[in-house]
């Protein structure tokens, strides 16, 4: 028995898939990305809600980008800036405000950076932009506070 819903889902899935053999590069992220998602903040109490985010990603070279972002929620907003550099298949990131360093990978599914130092742990990931929208995941855990956010962003 033929299922038109399955055929449509298959067609949409194939249309969203990156071209075979397409290699993801840092410069594929360049552009302005906007969208919304959710956040969670845990201090002595817990809060969560909806946020809106905007990322402006610029190329510094073929192997380096700067991600300038701002996410806002009803309780406030936060800006961030990270320079990401690819060297020999590995990524390194430096937070533009705190100078915190992170490292990670760039693969077919996107980029991921993580870091740990005396101030705590950080994580930042962007899914591949080759299929259209990207998913941003961010987390920051310190001794007294932890924050996380997930958002879907479009150019």
BADRENNU-823567 format. One record per residue: x negated, y, z negated of N, C-alpha, C in turn; residue number from 1; residue in three letters. Coordinates in pm, 1 decimal. Example, Ala and Ser with C-alpha at 12.3 -4.5 7.8 and 13.67 -1.06 7.14 Angstrom:
PT	n_c1	n_c2	n_c3	ca_c1	ca_c2	ca_c3	c_c1	c_c2	c_c3	seq	type
PT	-1319.0	-569.0	-780.0	-1230.0	-450.0	-780.0	-1320.0	-330.0	-780.0	1	ala $
PT	-1285.0	-225.0	-708.0	-1367.0	-106.0	-714.0	-1290.0	3.0	-787.0	2	ser $
END
This chain:
PT	n_c1	n_c2	n_c3	ca_c1	ca_c2	ca_c3	c_c1	c_c2	c_c3	seq	type
PT	-84.7	-118.1	0.0	0.0	0.0	0.0	-88.6	123.6	0.0	1	unk $
PT	-57.5	217.3	82.2	-137.8	337.8	96.0	-98.7	439.2	-10.9	2	unk $
PT	-200.0	504.1	-72.6	-176.2	600.1	-179.1	-225.5	736.8	-132.0	3	unk $
PT	-134.1	830.2	-92.0	-178.6	960.3	-42.9	-250.3	1042.6	-149.9	4	unk $
PT	-215.9	1024.2	-276.8	-283.9	1096.8	-383.5	-430.2	1056.2	-392.8	5	unk $
PT	-457.7	925.7	-376.6	-595.7	877.6	-380.5	-674.0	933.0	-262.2	6	unk $
PT	-613.5	934.9	-144.5	-681.6	986.9	-24.8	-715.1	1134.7	-43.2	7	unk $
PT	-622.6	1211.7	-100.6	-647.4	1353.5	-124.5	-759.4	1371.6	-226.9	8	unk $
PT	-755.8	1293.9	-336.0	-860.6	1303.3	-438.1	-995.9	1266.0	-378.7	9	unk $
PT	-1000.1	1162.7	-295.6	-1124.8	1122.5	-232.2	-1176.1	1232.9	-139.8	10	unk $
PT	-1087.2	1292.1	-61.7	-1127.4	1399.3	30.0	-1178.4	1520.3	-47.0	11	unk $
PT	-1109.7	1555.8	-154.7	-1154.4	1669.2	-235.5	-1288.2	1639.1	-301.6	12	unk $
PT	-1306.5	1517.2	-348.4	-1432.6	1478.5	-410.6	-1547.0	1484.2	-311.4	13	unk $
PT	-1525.2	1439.9	-189.3	-1630.0	1444.6	-88.4	-1660.2	1587.9	-47.4	14	unk $
PT	-1558.1	1671.7	-42.4	-1580.8	1811.6	-5.1	-1660.1	1884.4	-112.4	15	unk $
PT	-1643.4	1844.2	-237.6	-1713.0	1911.8	-346.7	-1854.4	1858.9	-368.0	16	unk $
PT	-1885.3	1742.7	-311.1	-2018.1	1684.6	-331.5	-2123.2	1760.6	-252.6	17	unk $
PT	-2242.4	1777.7	-310.4	-2349.9	1842.8	-236.7	-2390.5	1759.0	-116.4	18	unk $
PT	-2444.4	1824.1	-16.5	-2490.1	1753.7	102.0	-2596.9	1653.0	63.3	19	unk $
PT	-2590.6	1535.2	126.9	-2691.5	1434.1	99.5	-2828.8	1487.9	132.9	20	unk $
PT	-2923.1	1462.7	46.8	-3059.2	1507.6	71.0	-3084.1	1652.1	31.1	21	unk $
PT	-2980.3	1724.4	-11.4	-2999.8	1863.5	-52.3	-3075.8	1864.5	-185.1	22	unk $
PT	-3185.4	1936.5	-188.8	-3265.3	1946.2	-310.1	-3232.9	2076.8	-381.1	23	unk $
PT	-3197.4	2067.7	-505.9	-3162.5	2185.1	-584.8	-3288.3	2266.0	-615.5	24	unk $
PT	-3280.0	2397.3	-593.2	-3390.0	2489.3	-623.2	-3338.0	2594.5	-720.8	25	unk $
PT	-3426.8	2652.6	-798.4	-3385.4	2757.8	-891.2	-3314.5	2871.0	-818.4	26	unk $
PT	-3361.3	2905.7	-699.1	-3301.9	3017.5	-625.7	-3158.5	2988.9	-580.0	27	unk $
PT	-3113.9	2863.1	-585.9	-2973.6	2832.1	-553.6	-2877.7	2894.1	-654.6	28	unk $
PT	-2927.4	2930.1	-771.7	-2843.9	2991.1	-875.9	-2827.1	3142.0	-859.9	29	unk $
PT	-2905.7	3203.6	-773.9	-2905.3	3350.1	-762.4	-2766.3	3400.9	-725.3	30	unk $
PT	-2721.8	3503.5	-797.5	-2591.4	3564.8	-773.0	-2527.3	3607.1	-903.8	31	unk $
PT	-2405.3	3656.5	-892.3	-2327.5	3696.0	-1009.6	-2219.4	3590.7	-1029.2	32	unk $
PT	-2214.1	3535.3	-1148.9	-2121.4	3428.5	-1184.5	-2030.1	3477.9	-1296.7	33	unk $
PT	-1899.0	3455.3	-1282.2	-1802.6	3497.9	-1384.6	-1705.8	3383.8	-1413.1	34	unk $
PT	-1660.6	3377.8	-1538.2	-1563.2	3275.8	-1572.6	-1529.2	3277.9	-1719.4	35	unk $
PT	-1466.5	3170.5	-1763.4	-1423.7	3162.6	-1902.7	-1442.8	3021.1	-1955.2	36	unk $
PT	-1430.2	3010.8	-2085.4	-1447.1	2881.5	-2150.7	-1413.0	2892.5	-2297.5	37	unk $
PT	-1479.8	2810.4	-2377.7	-1452.6	2807.2	-2520.4	-1582.9	2820.4	-2599.3	38	unk $
PT	-1569.8	2863.1	-2724.2	-1684.6	2874.4	-2812.0	-1649.1	2817.7	-2948.7	39	unk $
PT	-1753.3	2786.3	-3024.1	-1738.5	2744.4	-3163.0	-1853.2	2807.1	-3241.0	40	unk $
PT	-1821.3	2860.9	-3356.3	-1922.4	2922.1	-3443.4	-1900.6	2867.9	-3583.5	41	unk $
PT	-2010.0	2818.6	-3643.3	-2000.4	2763.1	-3777.6	-2100.2	2835.5	-3867.1	42	unk $
PT	-2047.1	2900.5	-3969.3	-2128.9	2961.9	-4074.6	-2078.1	2900.4	-4204.4	43	unk $
PT	-2043.2	2982.5	-4301.4	-1978.3	2928.6	-4421.3	-1834.6	2886.7	-4388.7	44	unk $
PT	-1783.9	2935.4	-4274.1	-1653.3	2893.3	-4223.6	-1668.5	2863.1	-4074.0	45	unk $
PT	-1562.6	2815.3	-4014.2	-1566.7	2776.4	-3873.4	-1468.7	2861.2	-3794.3	46	unk $
PT	-1511.9	2909.7	-3677.0	-1419.8	2980.3	-3587.8	-1440.0	2926.6	-3447.0	47	unk $
PT	-1336.7	2933.0	-3369.2	-1341.7	2887.7	-3230.5	-1241.1	2966.4	-3150.2	48	unk $
PT	-1259.2	2965.8	-3018.7	-1165.3	3038.3	-2934.8	-1209.2	3041.8	-2789.9	49	unk $
PT	-1146.4	3132.6	-2718.5	-1171.9	3147.2	-2575.9	-1267.7	3263.5	-2554.7	50	unk $
PT	-1356.9	3247.8	-2458.4	-1450.2	3355.3	-2425.6	-1455.7	3375.0	-2274.8	51	unk $
PT	-1503.7	3491.4	-2235.4	-1528.1	3518.5	-2093.6	-1677.2	3548.4	-2080.8	52	unk $
PT	-1735.3	3504.0	-1969.9	-1879.7	3520.1	-1950.8	-1911.3	3572.1	-1811.2	53	unk $
PT	-2022.1	3641.7	-1803.9	-2076.0	3688.7	-1675.8	-2226.6	3665.3	-1678.6	54	unk $
PT	-2277.1	3598.8	-1575.3	-2420.1	3579.3	-1559.0	-2464.5	3651.0	-1433.1	55	unk $
PT	-2572.0	3725.9	-1442.5	-2637.9	3785.1	-1326.1	-2772.5	3715.7	-1315.3	56	unk $
PT	-2789.1	3636.9	-1210.5	-2911.0	3559.0	-1193.7	-2988.5	3614.7	-1075.3	57	unk $
PT	-3113.1	3654.6	-1100.9	-3197.1	3713.4	-996.7	-3323.1	3629.5	-979.5	58	unk $
PT	-3372.9	3626.8	-855.0	-3497.2	3555.0	-825.3	-3615.2	3645.2	-854.2	59	unk $
PT	-3712.1	3591.6	-926.7	-3837.1	3662.5	-951.1	-3941.8	3616.6	-849.9	60	unk $
PT	-3925.4	3492.5	-802.8	-4009.3	3432.3	-699.1	-3936.5	3305.4	-654.0	61	unk $
PT	-3997.0	3225.9	-568.2	-3935.0	3100.0	-526.8	-3922.4	3002.8	-643.5	62	unk $
PT	-4006.5	3019.4	-746.0	-4010.4	2926.3	-858.9	-3968.2	2988.4	-991.4	63	unk $
PT	-3906.6	3105.9	-988.6	-3867.9	3170.7	-1114.4	-3740.7	3252.8	-1096.4	64	unk $
PT	-3652.1	3242.9	-1195.3	-3530.1	3323.5	-1198.0	-3516.2	3387.2	-1335.1	65	unk $
PT	-3438.1	3493.7	-1341.4	-3399.8	3553.4	-1468.3	-3248.8	3543.9	-1479.3	66	unk $
PT	-3202.3	3491.9	-1590.9	-3059.6	3479.7	-1619.1	-3025.4	3586.4	-1723.0	67	unk $
PT	-2949.7	3687.6	-1682.0	-2899.6	3789.6	-1773.7	-2751.5	3761.8	-1792.2	68	unk $
PT	-2709.2	3740.5	-1916.9	-2570.7	3704.3	-1941.0	-2507.5	3780.9	-2054.3	69	unk $
PT	-2375.5	3780.1	-2051.2	-2296.3	3840.7	-2158.4	-2167.9	3759.6	-2169.6	70	unk $
PT	-2139.4	3715.5	-2290.8	-2015.2	3644.4	-2318.7	-1940.2	3720.7	-2426.3	71	unk $
PT	-1809.7	3731.9	-2409.4	-1727.3	3808.5	-2503.3	-1608.3	3725.2	-2549.8	72	unk $
PT	-1576.9	3741.6	-2675.8	-1462.0	3677.6	-2738.4	-1392.6	3784.1	-2823.0	73	unk $
PT	-1271.3	3757.1	-2870.0	-1202.3	3858.2	-2950.8	-1282.5	3907.2	-3072.0	74	unk $
PT	-1369.2	3822.3	-3127.9	-1444.1	3864.9	-3247.4	-1575.1	3935.9	-3215.4	75	unk $
PT	-1609.2	3948.7	-3086.9	-1731.3	4020.0	-3050.3	-1793.2	3964.8	-2922.9	76	unk $
PT	-1910.4	4018.4	-2888.8	-1978.5	3973.4	-2767.3	-2126.6	3953.1	-2795.4	77	unk $
PT	-2190.5	3883.1	-2704.7	-2332.8	3859.0	-2718.0	-2397.2	3861.8	-2580.3	78	unk $
PT	-2509.5	3930.6	-2570.3	-2587.6	3936.0	-2446.6	-2711.6	3850.3	-2464.0	79	unk $
PT	-2761.4	3797.4	-2352.5	-2883.7	3718.4	-2357.0	-2956.4	3731.9	-2224.1	80	unk $
PT	-3084.7	3703.3	-2226.9	-3167.7	3707.2	-2107.5	-3274.0	3599.5	-2120.7	81	unk $
PT	-3290.6	3521.3	-2015.9	-3390.4	3414.5	-2016.0	-3459.7	3409.8	-1881.6	82	unk $
PT	-3590.1	3403.7	-1884.5	-3667.7	3384.0	-1762.1	-3701.4	3235.8	-1753.4	83	unk $
PT	-3667.5	3174.8	-1640.0	-3689.6	3031.3	-1619.5	-3786.5	3013.6	-1503.5	84	unk $
PT	-3891.2	2934.5	-1527.8	-3994.7	2910.8	-1427.7	-4010.3	2761.1	-1404.7	85	unk $
PT	-4021.9	2721.7	-1278.1	-4045.4	2581.6	-1242.2	-4191.8	2563.5	-1205.0	86	unk $
PT	-4256.0	2465.6	-1268.7	-4396.1	2433.4	-1240.7	-4412.9	2281.7	-1242.1	87	unk $
PT	-4455.7	2227.2	-1130.0	-4480.3	2082.4	-1120.0	-4362.6	1998.0	-1167.3	88	unk $
PT	-4241.9	2036.5	-1126.3	-4123.4	1959.1	-1158.9	-4067.3	1979.1	-1298.5	89	unk $
PT	-4127.3	2064.5	-1378.5	-4077.6	2093.7	-1513.2	-4035.0	2239.6	-1522.0	90	unk $
PT	-3942.2	2268.1	-1611.2	-3897.2	2405.5	-1633.3	-3950.0	2456.9	-1766.0	91	unk $
PT	-3979.2	2585.4	-1768.7	-4008.8	2652.0	-1895.2	-3921.7	2776.2	-1900.9	92	unk $
PT	-3873.9	2806.9	-2018.7	-3789.6	2923.6	-2037.1	-3840.6	3008.8	-2150.9	93	unk $
PT	-3821.6	3139.5	-2137.9	-3858.4	3232.5	-2244.0	-3741.8	3327.7	-2264.0	94	unk $
PT	-3690.9	3332.0	-2386.5	-3581.4	3421.4	-2420.1	-3633.4	3564.6	-2418.0	95	unk $
PT	-3565.1	3651.1	-2343.9	-3608.3	3789.1	-2327.3	-3598.7	3873.7	-2452.6	96	unk $
PT	-3516.6	3833.4	-2549.2	-3501.4	3911.9	-2671.9	-3589.8	3859.6	-2784.3	97	unk $
PT	-3584.9	3730.7	-2808.2	-3657.6	3674.5	-2922.2	-3795.3	3620.4	-2886.0	98	unk $
PT	-3816.7	3593.7	-2756.9	-3943.2	3533.7	-2715.2	-3948.7	3383.7	-2738.0	99	unk $
PT	-3838.8	3324.5	-2784.5	-3835.1	3180.0	-2808.7	-3858.2	3104.3	-2679.0	100	unk $
PT	-3938.4	3000.1	-2688.0	-3972.1	2920.1	-2570.7	-3886.8	2793.3	-2565.9	101	unk $
PT	-3862.1	2746.9	-2444.3	-3790.4	2621.9	-2424.1	-3849.4	2552.6	-2302.0	102	unk $
PT	-3818.3	2425.6	-2286.8	-3866.1	2351.4	-2170.9	-3756.4	2257.1	-2126.2	103	unk $
PT	-3768.7	2208.7	-2002.3	-3665.5	2119.6	-1954.1	-3689.8	2072.0	-1813.1	104	unk $
PT	-3578.6	2040.5	-1746.1	-3585.9	1981.3	-1613.3	-3486.0	2045.5	-1518.4	105	unk $
PT	-3515.4	2029.0	-1390.1	-3425.0	2068.4	-1282.4	-3406.1	1944.5	-1198.1	106	unk $
PT	-3282.1	1897.7	-1188.9	-3253.1	1776.7	-1113.5	-3127.6	1794.9	-1030.5	107	unk $
PT	-3083.0	1688.9	-968.5	-2966.5	1694.6	-880.5	-2841.5	1745.8	-951.9	108	unk $
PT	-2829.7	1719.7	-1082.6	-2710.4	1761.8	-1155.0	-2719.8	1903.3	-1211.1	109	unk $
PT	-2839.5	1964.4	-1207.1	-2853.2	2101.1	-1256.3	-2979.7	2119.8	-1337.0	110	unk $
PT	-2980.1	2225.7	-1417.8	-3096.3	2254.1	-1501.6	-3057.3	2243.3	-1647.6	111	unk $
PT	-3155.3	2205.9	-1729.1	-3133.8	2196.1	-1873.7	-3261.6	2236.6	-1944.4	112	unk $
PT	-3247.5	2321.5	-2045.1	-3360.0	2368.0	-2127.0	-3327.5	2344.8	-2273.5	113	unk $
PT	-3427.6	2307.0	-2350.7	-3408.1	2296.4	-2494.6	-3537.2	2339.2	-2563.7	114	unk $
PT	-3522.1	2384.5	-2686.0	-3637.3	2428.6	-2763.2	-3611.9	2414.7	-2911.1	115	unk $
PT	-3720.8	2402.0	-2985.6	-3710.3	2390.4	-3130.7	-3829.6	2462.5	-3190.5	116	unk $
PT	-3801.3	2548.3	-3288.9	-3907.3	2618.0	-3360.5	-3860.3	2644.5	-3503.4	117	unk $
PT	-3932.8	2725.5	-3576.8	-3898.9	2752.4	-3716.9	-3761.4	2817.1	-3732.1	118	unk $
PT	-3716.3	2889.7	-3629.7	-3586.6	2957.0	-3636.6	-3469.9	2861.8	-3610.1	119	unk $
PT	-3495.9	2747.0	-3548.8	-3389.0	2652.2	-3521.1	-3403.8	2586.4	-3385.8	120	unk $
PT	-3290.7	2541.6	-3331.5	-3289.3	2469.9	-3205.0	-3200.9	2542.4	-3104.2	121	unk $
PT	-3240.1	2536.8	-2976.1	-3159.7	2596.8	-2869.9	-3140.1	2496.9	-2756.7	122	unk $
PT	-3031.9	2515.6	-2683.2	-3002.7	2433.4	-2566.1	-2928.9	2521.5	-2465.9	123	unk $
PT	-2966.2	2512.8	-2338.1	-2898.3	2588.7	-2232.3	-2898.2	2503.0	-2107.5	124	unk $
PT	-2783.4	2488.5	-2043.8	-2773.4	2407.3	-1923.0	-2677.1	2471.1	-1823.7	125	unk $
PT	-2709.6	2457.6	-1697.4	-2621.7	2498.4	-1587.6	-2611.4	2381.2	-1491.3	126	unk $
PT	-2489.4	2344.7	-1454.6	-2473.1	2238.0	-1356.6	-2515.0	2288.9	-1219.1	127	unk $
PT	-2524.3	2199.1	-1124.0	-2567.4	2235.8	-988.8	-2468.0	2331.6	-923.9	128	unk $
PT	-2516.8	2437.8	-860.1	-2428.2	2530.8	-790.1	-2398.1	2486.4	-646.7	129	unk $
PT	-2455.3	2375.5	-601.8	-2439.4	2334.1	-462.6	-2295.5	2295.0	-428.3	130	unk $
PT	-2215.9	2257.8	-528.5	-2077.0	2218.8	-504.7	-1978.0	2331.9	-531.0	131	unk $
PT	-2025.9	2450.5	-570.7	-1934.5	2562.5	-596.1	-1948.6	2613.8	-737.1	132	unk $
PT	-1842.9	2602.7	-820.6	-1848.8	2653.5	-957.9	-1957.3	2582.2	-1038.6	133	unk $
PT	-2009.1	2649.4	-1139.7	-2105.7	2587.3	-1228.4	-2048.0	2578.8	-1369.2	134	unk $
PT	-2099.3	2486.0	-1444.9	-2061.7	2470.4	-1585.2	-2182.3	2513.5	-1667.6	135	unk $
PT	-2160.8	2607.8	-1756.9	-2265.3	2654.5	-1847.1	-2240.0	2595.7	-1985.2	136	unk $
PT	-2345.1	2540.0	-2045.3	-2339.3	2491.5	-2182.5	-2452.1	2557.9	-2259.2	137	unk $
PT	-2420.6	2608.2	-2376.7	-2519.9	2678.4	-2456.5	-2498.1	2644.5	-2603.3	138	unk $
PT	-2608.3	2624.0	-2674.7	-2598.0	2597.7	-2818.3	-2720.0	2655.9	-2887.8	139	unk $
PT	-2697.2	2704.2	-3007.7	-2803.4	2762.4	-3088.7	-2774.9	2722.5	-3233.1	140	unk $
PT	-2869.3	2651.6	-3294.1	-2848.4	2604.1	-3430.7	-2961.2	2653.9	-3518.8	141	unk $
PT	-2924.0	2727.3	-3622.0	-3020.0	2776.7	-3719.4	-2987.0	2721.6	-3856.5	142	unk $
PT	-3056.6	2769.2	-3958.7	-3036.3	2720.0	-4094.5	-2899.2	2757.9	-4150.0	143	unk $
PT	-2848.1	2875.6	-4111.2	-2722.7	2924.3	-4169.3	-2607.1	2935.9	-4070.3	144	unk $
PT	-2636.6	2914.6	-3944.2	-2532.2	2933.9	-3843.4	-2557.9	2845.1	-3723.1	145	unk $
PT	-2450.6	2797.0	-3662.4	-2462.7	2729.2	-3533.9	-2353.3	2782.8	-3440.8	146	unk $
PT	-2391.5	2797.7	-3314.9	-2298.2	2849.4	-3214.1	-2308.7	2762.4	-3090.0	147	unk $
PT	-2197.2	2742.0	-3023.6	-2198.4	2670.3	-2897.4	-2090.6	2727.1	-2806.9	148	unk $
PT	-2114.0	2714.8	-2676.5	-2017.6	2763.3	-2577.5	-2023.8	2675.1	-2454.5	149	unk $
PT	-1910.0	2660.5	-2390.5	-1897.5	2590.0	-2263.3	-1808.1	2676.0	-2175.9	150	unk $
PT	-1853.7	2704.8	-2053.5	-1773.0	2787.9	-1962.8	-1790.5	2739.8	-1819.5	151	unk $
PT	-1686.1	2757.9	-1740.2	-1691.1	2732.0	-1596.3	-1699.4	2867.8	-1526.6	152	unk $
PT	-1799.0	2882.7	-1439.0	-1826.2	3011.0	-1375.3	-1824.7	2997.6	-1223.8	153	unk $
PT	-1772.9	3101.9	-1157.5	-1768.9	3107.0	-1010.7	-1837.5	3232.3	-961.2	154	unk $
PT	-1892.7	3224.7	-839.2	-1954.1	3342.6	-777.8	-1846.5	3438.7	-736.1	155	unk $
END
